[in-house]
Amino acid sequence: MSITGIKGMNDILPGEVETWQFLEEQARRIFSLYGFSEIRVPVVEKTELFQRSIGETTDIVEKEMYTFRDKSDNSLTLRPEGTAPVMRAFIQNKLHTRDPIAKLYYMGPMFRYERPQKGRYRQFHQIGAEVIGVEDPKIDAQVLTMLAHYFEAVGITDVELQINSLGCPECRPGYRQALTAFLEDRLEALCEDCRRRYRTNPLRVVDCKVPGCKEATVGAPSVLDHLCGDCTEHFTRVQEHLREVGTAFSINARMVRGLDYYTKTTFEMVTGSLGSQNAVAAGGRYDGLIKDLGGPPLPGIGFAMGVERLALMKGEARIEAARPDLFLAALGEEASRYAFALMSRLQRRGLRTEMDYEGKSLKAQLRRADKLMAKRVLILGEDEMASRQGQLRTMETSTQESVPLDGIEEFLVVAAPPAP
Ligand code: HAM
């Protein structure tokens, strides 16, 4: 039996990959407008990094990590997300000594042992961005505006930006207490996971998608009513700045993120078009994380987008593969060798060029040129070689002209370059 790939880990095939490249290129383009530089970190880290940052009682750490021991008996984990590794790299490389403000972005595979379904995979990809070192709410608004700008640039419109504040170590314990008291009488109605979360991570209960839990938490205390003065002021100013720059948002006080490092502003870009996996991007502020990981006490804020979900949303409007500028249809040994050398020269000069390698009939070669959607075909048969005149066919208009082979390279690249 042939060997298959791993459940929930997908191949991204030609035809789909063009959409991915488009999404990545646009991220590089847009993020650089906002002053971000790329950082690349390993896909494997010490398990402890994720336990300490994401939190011991989160679903990710409790149930979803690909953790294993290497041959030296170190516990390692395939990264389930990018923020913790980027903060680890920031601290380890003392990046704050180069610049007190860091704006970093990353893209690549993440791994979570979740139940695979549409939009949810075990190896998935994120494009993420993080700003370290700025506490002012202007940066929250700037990060959110960049996210909205990205969605506009890639042409995904069916999304809504929802924001919330989760408070800080000052005010969150008070909210947690109020929520625990509220949930106490409703434990029976909660799902099994939420009964456990009630003890370990009660905030997650208000975010649960199970209908029984949603019903049981109607009227639950709102986190926004329990924010301290500082957090209230921060959240108000984030909203003011968003309005100043015209970035649309709504407030969702029930949004609680699945990672423990968040403080103050949190957000999600949600869509109605992906069923239950409705978050296409998500993030927030994490003012205590860098210090908790042994670094300087610097604030941070960022987000990550799920590339599979972006690609699903891009759907029909996907990006075409690049078409060959020229197909060389050669007949006979001499023409074939000539075409082979010409193809190599043209490729070096930036022309996307293809040929038939196997001496097929002219008809078969033209069929292949059609299939590849080549813009032009240069026909080189025995007569053409003898007369030193090739036949250049423009596929779109089905017109053909005779062109001298002497100087053909200049002609194809400079004098009559391919249509864009
Ligand atoms: P997250 O909400 O766990 O946050 O993931 C961010 C995004 O990754 C989700 O909104 C979703 O689009 C995508 N995603 C997550 N899990 C899967 C999956 N199993 N299959 C497909 N897509 C998935 C974080 O990871 C934080 N590090 C975001 C962040 C950056 N916060 C601050 N900075």
Boltz pocket constraint, residues with backbone or C-beta under 6 A from the ligand:
constraints:
  - pocket:
      binder: B
      contacts: [[A, 80], [A, 81], [A, 82], [A, 83], [A, 84], [A, 112], [A, 114], [A, 119], [A, 120], [A, 121], [A, 122], [A, 123], [A, 124], [A, 125], [A, 126], [A, 128], [A, 129], [A, 130], [A, 258], [A, 259], [A, 279], [A, 280], [A, 281], [A, 282], [A, 283], [A, 284], [A, 285], [A, 301], [A, 302], [A, 303], [A, 304], [A, 305], [A, 306], [A, 307], [A, 308], [A, 309]]
      max_distance: 6.0
